[in-house]
Amino acid sequence: YEIQKVYQDVWFSPDNLDQGRIRVKNHHDFTNLSRYEFRWQLKEDGRVTQSGKLNTVNVAPHETGEISVPLNLDELNSEKENVLEITVHLREDKEWAASGFAVAGEQFVLEDYDYPEIQPIEQKKVDVEENEQTIEMRAGRYSATVDRKNGALLSYRTGKQEYIKQPLEPYFWKVPNDNQKRNNYEDRLGEWKYAGKRRQVTDVKIEPSGKGLAEITFKMELMPWESDYELTYILNGNGALQVEANYIPGKNDIPLIPKFGMRMGIPDSYNNIEWYGRGPHENYQDRKRSAFYGVYKQTVEEFITSYIAPQDNANRCDVRWTKFTNAEGKGVEIHGLQSLSFRSWPYTEKDIEQASHDHQLPRRDMININVDLKVHGVGGDNSWGKRTLPKYTLGGNQPYSYGFILKTVE
């Protein structure tokens, strides 16, 4: 998909997007763009609200022209993310593809996404109960329980319904892919593999509030770099749980971070995934041009990428929200406070590292989810030692902050 996108022979650039005007460059040597059909659609928060076909686009080889998309500007909703999508299609059957096949495309963001923040529900009380091992926040039938010793989220419930199978906790490791197995990735970045597990809590601050919110903040230290890590949970009266993480580097010469994020397990029955972000196929920060913004639905088995040699897979970039539900439509949803990367597997990182062929990967009784700010890029300028380009990595000597809101789907 990525090769098809970056090698396409029709390139687009903005002219006046507010008026729907876009420049088109024809990189063909012999073919006029009139041979193709140009289609457009407008997506509001990932869902199509306007669409159509353009008149014949007459641009000679190696020339640049302009197209004008007949957007209905009066119908644009400025409170939603507006994305204009242009695609180029075959008008007739070819030996290698049927008519209608898309040979090129591009998206332009007209209005940025408005990320949410947790809101207090002032008429609803949130209680906090402490003991030596745990701290529990309760709002009516909702509850969130964290481990006082390490800051992990142990439980997220409504009544007797538990939504977490494995704790939500800081996690920084990305299993290497084939490219990275050949460039000493694990030797260079390997100290991060257990950095989350080795975190040490230095202080816990609890702020119960009469304004429909309760807040718990853990101050931690990441070893062996004496880096500061702060993890905050905020529960509101409707049971929404906001999670925020902040990292401040300590010593110098900290290795690159494989990913900055968190990991948790949810029941394996929540195997229907819906998300708004790039897709539908897997994508990483250095492999995402071909993955367009949209709302997509897949099962967990459709979501993963089954490489012959087990390795990291299935990441999705620039995600605004994602939802995991069972056959009855119940489950959990995650909304970013900024764009997220996320991936989910029916197995664990350890399973991948211990398997040499895809058929050896088990199917666990949970879905393993990573919710990340960013993930180290795929790399692969060659497959025998070249490293990921620096702009697609996460430097360990710089600060990071991110967050998301966890909600139940009922």
C-alpha positions as CSV (number, residue, x, y, z in Angstrom):
1,Y,0.0,0.0,0.0
2,E,2.8,2.4,0.9
3,I,4.7,1.8,-2.3
4,Q,1.5,2.3,-4.4
5,K,0.9,5.6,-2.7
6,V,4.4,7.2,-2.8
7,Y,5.0,6.0,-6.4
8,Q,1.7,7.4,-7.7
9,D,2.0,9.4,-10.9
10,V,-0.6,12.1,-9.9
11,W,0.5,14.4,-7.1
12,F,-1.6,17.0,-5.3
13,S,-0.8,20.2,-3.4
14,P,-3.1,22.8,-1.8
15,D,-3.9,26.0,-3.6
16,N,-6.9,27.5,-1.8
17,L,-8.5,24.7,0.3
18,D,-11.2,27.0,1.7
19,Q,-12.5,27.3,-1.8
20,G,-11.8,23.7,-2.7
21,R,-8.9,24.6,-5.2
22,I,-6.1,22.1,-5.5
23,R,-3.0,21.9,-7.8
24,V,-2.5,18.6,-9.7
25,K,0.9,17.5,-11.1
26,N,0.9,14.9,-13.8
27,H,4.1,12.8,-13.5
28,H,3.2,10.5,-16.4
29,D,5.5,10.5,-19.4
30,F,2.8,10.0,-22.0
31,T,-0.7,9.9,-20.4
32,N,-3.0,12.9,-20.1
33,L,-5.0,12.9,-16.9
34,S,-8.2,13.1,-18.9
35,R,-7.8,9.3,-19.2
36,Y,-8.8,9.1,-15.5
37,E,-11.9,9.8,-13.4
38,F,-11.5,12.1,-10.5
39,R,-13.7,11.6,-7.4
40,W,-13.9,13.6,-4.2
41,Q,-15.5,13.3,-0.8
42,L,-15.7,15.3,2.4
43,K,-15.4,13.5,5.7
44,E,-16.6,15.0,9.0
45,D,-14.9,13.2,11.9
46,G,-14.2,10.4,9.6
47,R,-17.7,10.0,8.1
48,V,-18.6,11.0,4.5
49,T,-21.0,14.0,4.3
50,Q,-20.4,15.2,0.8
51,S,-19.1,13.5,-2.4
52,G,-19.1,13.6,-6.1
53,K,-17.2,13.3,-9.4
54,L,-15.2,16.1,-11.1
55,N,-15.4,17.2,-14.7
56,T,-12.7,15.9,-17.0
57,V,-9.3,17.0,-15.7
58,N,-7.2,17.9,-18.8
59,V,-3.5,18.0,-17.7
60,A,-0.8,17.0,-20.1
61,P,2.2,14.8,-19.1
62,H,4.7,16.6,-16.8
63,E,2.4,19.6,-16.6
64,T,0.5,21.1,-13.6
65,G,-3.1,22.0,-13.5
66,E,-5.8,23.0,-11.1
67,I,-9.0,21.4,-10.0
68,S,-11.9,23.0,-8.2
69,V,-14.0,20.8,-5.8
70,P,-17.6,21.9,-5.6
71,L,-17.8,21.9,-1.8
72,N,-21.0,23.1,-0.2
73,L,-19.2,25.5,2.3
74,D,-22.5,26.3,4.0
75,E,-22.8,22.7,5.2
76,L,-19.4,22.4,6.7
77,N,-19.5,21.8,10.5
78,S,-16.6,23.8,12.0
79,E,-17.0,21.8,15.3
80,K,-15.8,18.6,13.5
81,E,-12.7,17.6,11.8
82,N,-13.2,18.2,8.0
83,V,-11.0,16.2,5.6
84,L,-11.2,16.6,1.9
85,E,-10.2,13.4,-0.1
86,I,-9.4,13.3,-3.8
87,T,-9.0,9.9,-5.6
88,V,-8.1,9.1,-9.2
89,H,-9.6,6.1,-10.9
90,L,-9.4,4.1,-14.1
91,R,-12.2,4.8,-16.6
92,E,-11.9,1.4,-18.3
93,D,-10.7,-2.1,-17.6
94,K,-7.0,-2.8,-17.9
95,E,-5.2,-6.1,-17.9
96,W,-3.9,-5.4,-14.4
97,A,-7.0,-3.8,-12.9
98,A,-10.8,-3.3,-13.4
99,S,-12.4,0.1,-14.2
100,G,-12.8,2.1,-11.0
101,F,-9.5,1.0,-9.5
102,A,-7.9,3.9,-7.6
103,V,-4.4,4.7,-9.0
104,A,-3.8,7.8,-6.8
105,G,-5.2,9.8,-4.0
106,E,-4.7,12.4,-1.3
107,Q,-6.3,13.9,1.8
108,F,-6.3,17.5,3.0
109,V,-7.4,18.5,6.5
110,L,-9.6,21.6,6.3
111,E,-10.6,21.8,10.0
112,D,-8.6,20.2,12.8
113,Y,-10.0,17.7,15.3
114,D,-11.2,19.0,18.6
115,Y,-9.7,16.7,21.3
116,P,-11.8,16.3,24.5
117,E,-10.8,16.7,28.1
118,I,-12.6,15.2,31.0
119,Q,-15.5,17.3,32.4
120,P,-16.6,17.4,36.0
121,I,-20.1,16.3,36.7
122,E,-20.8,18.6,39.7
123,Q,-24.1,17.0,40.7
124,K,-22.5,13.6,41.1
125,K,-20.1,12.7,43.9
126,V,-16.9,10.8,43.5
127,D,-15.6,9.0,46.6
128,V,-12.0,7.8,47.4
129,E,-11.2,4.9,49.6
130,E,-7.6,4.1,50.6
131,N,-5.9,1.1,52.2
132,E,-2.3,-0.1,52.3
133,Q,-2.4,-1.9,48.9
134,T,-4.9,0.1,46.8
135,I,-6.8,3.3,46.2
136,E,-10.3,3.1,44.8
137,M,-12.3,5.9,43.2
138,R,-16.1,5.4,43.1
139,A,-18.8,7.3,41.2
140,G,-22.2,5.7,41.6
141,R,-21.9,2.2,40.1
142,Y,-18.5,3.0,38.4
143,S,-15.2,2.3,40.1
144,A,-11.5,2.5,39.3
145,T,-8.9,0.8,41.5
146,V,-5.2,1.5,41.3
147,D,-2.2,-0.2,43.0
148,R,-0.8,2.0,45.6
149,K,2.7,0.4,45.3
150,N,3.3,0.8,41.5
151,G,0.5,3.0,40.1
152,A,-1.1,0.4,37.8
153,L,-4.8,0.5,37.1
154,L,-6.0,-2.9,38.5
155,S,-9.7,-2.6,38.0
156,Y,-12.2,-0.6,36.0
157,R,-15.8,-1.7,36.7
158,T,-19.5,-0.9,36.5
159,G,-21.2,-3.0,39.2
160,K,-20.0,-6.5,38.7
161,Q,-18.7,-6.0,35.1
162,E,-14.9,-5.8,35.0
163,Y,-13.4,-4.3,31.9
164,I,-9.7,-4.9,32.6
165,K,-8.1,-8.4,32.3
166,Q,-4.5,-7.2,32.8
167,P,-3.5,-4.0,34.5
168,L,-3.1,-0.7,32.7
169,E,0.5,0.4,33.3
170,P,3.4,2.3,31.7
171,Y,5.0,0.4,28.9
172,F,7.9,1.4,26.6
173,W,8.9,-1.7,24.6
174,K,8.3,-2.4,21.0
175,V,9.1,-5.9,19.7
176,P,11.6,-5.5,16.9
177,N,10.6,-6.1,13.3
178,D,12.8,-7.9,10.7
179,N,14.6,-4.7,9.7
180,Q,15.5,-3.9,13.4
181,K,16.6,-7.5,14.1
182,R,19.5,-6.7,11.8
183,N,20.6,-3.3,13.2
184,N,21.2,-4.1,16.9
185,Y,17.9,-2.6,17.9
186,E,17.5,-4.8,21.0
187,D,21.1,-4.1,22.2
188,R,20.7,-0.4,21.6
189,L,17.2,0.1,23.0
190,G,16.9,-3.0,25.2
191,E,17.1,-1.2,28.6
192,W,13.6,0.1,27.9
193,K,12.2,-3.5,27.8
194,Y,11.7,-3.7,31.5
195,A,11.8,0.0,32.4
196,G,8.1,0.1,33.0
197,K,8.2,-2.9,35.4
198,R,11.2,-1.4,37.3
199,R,9.5,1.9,37.9
200,Q,9.7,3.1,41.5
201,V,6.9,5.2,43.1
202,T,8.3,8.1,45.1
203,D,5.1,9.9,46.1
204,V,1.3,9.5,45.9
205,K,-1.0,12.5,46.0
206,I,-4.8,12.2,46.3
207,E,-7.2,15.0,45.6
208,P,-10.8,14.1,46.2
209,S,-13.0,16.9,45.0
210,G,-16.5,18.1,45.6
211,K,-16.8,19.2,42.0
212,G,-17.5,15.8,40.5
213,L,-13.9,14.7,40.1
214,A,-11.3,12.8,42.0
215,E,-7.6,12.7,41.2
216,I,-4.7,10.5,42.0
217,T,-1.1,11.4,41.0
218,F,1.9,9.0,41.2
219,K,5.4,10.4,41.1
220,M,7.9,7.8,39.9
221,E,11.4,7.2,38.9
222,L,12.5,5.2,35.9
223,M,15.7,3.3,36.4
224,P,18.6,3.4,35.7
225,W,18.4,6.9,34.3
226,E,16.8,8.7,37.3
227,S,14.2,10.0,35.0
228,D,10.9,11.5,36.4
229,Y,7.7,9.9,35.4
230,E,4.3,11.2,36.6
231,L,1.1,9.2,36.2
232,T,-2.3,10.8,36.9
233,Y,-5.8,9.3,37.0
234,I,-9.0,11.5,37.1
235,L,-12.4,10.0,37.5
236,N,-15.6,12.0,37.0
237,G,-19.2,11.4,38.2
238,N,-20.1,9.6,34.9
239,G,-17.4,7.1,35.3
240,A,-15.0,8.5,32.6
241,L,-11.4,8.0,33.6
242,Q,-8.7,10.3,32.3
243,V,-5.1,9.0,32.3
244,E,-2.1,11.3,31.8
245,A,1.6,10.5,31.7
246,N,4.5,12.9,31.8
247,Y,8.2,12.0,31.3
248,I,11.2,14.2,32.2
249,P,14.6,12.7,31.3
250,G,17.3,12.4,34.0
251,K,20.8,11.4,33.1
252,N,22.4,12.1,29.7
253,D,22.8,9.6,27.0
254,I,19.4,7.8,27.5
255,P,18.8,5.4,24.6
256,L,16.0,6.0,22.1
257,I,12.5,5.0,23.4
258,P,10.8,2.2,21.5
259,K,7.4,3.6,22.3
260,F,6.0,6.1,24.8
261,G,2.7,4.8,26.1
262,M,0.8,2.2,28.2
263,R,-0.4,-1.4,28.0
264,M,-3.4,-3.3,29.2
265,G,-5.4,-6.4,28.6
266,I,-9.2,-6.5,28.1
267,P,-11.6,-9.5,27.9
268,D,-11.2,-11.5,24.6
269,S,-14.9,-11.1,23.9
270,Y,-14.3,-7.4,23.1
271,N,-12.9,-8.4,19.8
272,N,-14.7,-5.9,17.5
273,I,-12.5,-2.8,16.9
274,E,-13.7,0.5,15.6
275,W,-11.5,3.5,15.3
276,Y,-11.2,7.0,13.8
277,G,-7.7,7.6,12.5
278,R,-5.5,6.3,9.8
279,G,-6.3,2.9,8.2
280,P,-7.6,0.5,7.4
281,H,-4.2,-1.3,7.1
282,E,-1.4,-1.1,9.6
283,N,0.7,2.1,9.6
284,Y,3.6,3.6,11.4
285,Q,5.0,7.1,11.5
286,D,7.3,6.3,8.6
287,R,4.7,4.2,6.8
288,K,1.4,6.1,6.9
289,R,1.0,8.1,3.7
290,S,-1.1,5.4,2.2
291,A,-3.4,5.1,5.3
292,F,-6.2,7.7,5.0
293,Y,-8.2,9.2,7.8
294,G,-11.6,7.5,8.3
295,V,-13.8,5.5,10.7
296,Y,-12.9,1.8,10.3
297,K,-14.2,-1.5,11.7
298,Q,-12.4,-4.8,12.0
299,T,-12.2,-7.8,14.2
300,V,-9.0,-8.4,16.1
301,E,-8.0,-11.2,13.6
302,E,-8.5,-8.8,10.7
303,F,-6.7,-6.0,12.6
304,I,-3.4,-7.9,13.1
305,T,-0.8,-8.5,10.3
306,S,0.4,-12.1,10.3
307,Y,4.0,-11.9,9.1
308,I,5.8,-15.1,8.2
309,A,8.3,-14.3,10.9
310,P,6.5,-13.1,14.1
311,Q,7.3,-9.4,14.8
312,D,5.7,-6.1,15.8
313,N,2.6,-5.4,13.7
314,A,-0.8,-3.8,13.5
315,N,-0.1,-0.3,14.7
316,R,-2.5,2.5,13.7
317,C,-1.3,6.2,13.8
318,D,-3.0,9.5,14.3
319,V,-6.0,7.9,16.0
320,R,-8.6,10.2,17.6
321,W,-10.6,7.4,19.3
322,T,-11.0,3.7,19.3
323,K,-13.6,1.3,20.7
324,F,-13.5,-2.4,21.6
325,T,-16.9,-4.2,21.9
326,N,-18.4,-7.7,22.1
327,A,-21.2,-9.2,20.1
328,E,-23.8,-7.3,22.3
329,G,-22.0,-3.9,21.7
330,K,-20.6,-3.6,25.2
331,G,-17.0,-2.9,26.0
332,V,-14.6,0.1,26.3
333,E,-13.6,3.1,24.3
334,I,-10.5,5.3,24.4
335,H,-10.4,9.0,23.4
336,G,-7.1,10.7,23.0
337,L,-6.3,14.1,24.5
338,Q,-4.1,14.3,21.4
339,S,-3.6,11.9,18.5
340,L,-2.7,8.4,19.6
341,S,-1.0,5.3,18.2
342,F,-2.6,2.1,19.2
343,R,-2.5,-1.6,18.4
344,S,-4.1,-4.8,19.7
345,W,-3.2,-8.4,19.5
346,P,-4.7,-11.7,20.8
347,Y,-1.2,-12.6,22.1
348,T,1.6,-11.0,24.0
349,E,5.0,-9.4,23.2
350,K,6.6,-12.4,24.9
351,D,4.7,-14.8,22.6
352,I,6.1,-13.0,19.6
353,E,9.6,-13.1,20.8
354,Q,9.4,-16.9,21.5
355,A,7.8,-17.8,18.2
356,S,9.7,-18.4,15.0
357,H,6.6,-18.9,12.7
358,D,3.2,-17.2,12.7
359,H,1.3,-20.5,13.3
360,Q,3.1,-20.8,16.6
361,L,1.5,-17.7,18.0
362,P,-1.2,-18.6,20.6
363,R,-4.6,-17.0,21.1
364,R,-4.8,-15.8,24.7
365,D,-8.0,-15.3,26.8
366,M,-7.5,-11.5,26.6
367,I,-6.8,-8.8,24.0
368,N,-3.4,-7.1,24.5
369,I,-3.7,-3.3,23.8
370,N,-1.0,-0.7,23.6
371,V,-2.1,2.9,23.8
372,D,0.8,5.1,22.8
373,L,1.8,8.7,22.0
374,K,4.3,7.5,19.4
375,V,6.1,4.4,18.3
376,H,9.6,4.0,16.9
377,G,9.4,3.8,13.1
378,V,9.7,0.7,11.0
379,G,12.9,1.7,9.2
380,G,14.1,-0.5,6.4
381,D,16.0,1.8,4.0
382,N,17.8,-1.6,3.7
383,S,17.3,-4.8,5.6
384,W,20.9,-5.5,6.7
385,G,21.8,-2.9,9.3
386,K,20.5,0.6,8.3
387,R,18.7,2.3,11.2
388,T,15.3,4.1,11.3
389,L,15.7,7.7,10.2
390,P,16.2,10.0,13.3
391,K,13.0,12.0,12.6
392,Y,10.9,8.8,13.1
393,T,12.5,7.9,16.4
394,L,11.8,9.0,20.0
395,G,14.8,10.5,21.7
396,G,15.2,9.4,25.3
397,N,16.7,12.8,26.3
398,Q,13.6,14.8,25.7
399,P,10.4,15.2,27.7
400,Y,7.0,13.6,26.6
401,S,3.4,14.1,27.7
402,Y,0.2,12.5,26.6
403,G,-3.1,11.3,27.8
404,F,-6.4,9.6,27.0
405,I,-9.9,9.1,28.4
406,L,-11.2,5.6,29.1
407,K,-14.9,5.0,29.1
408,T,-17.3,2.1,29.2
409,V,-19.5,1.2,26.2
410,E,-22.9,0.0,27.5
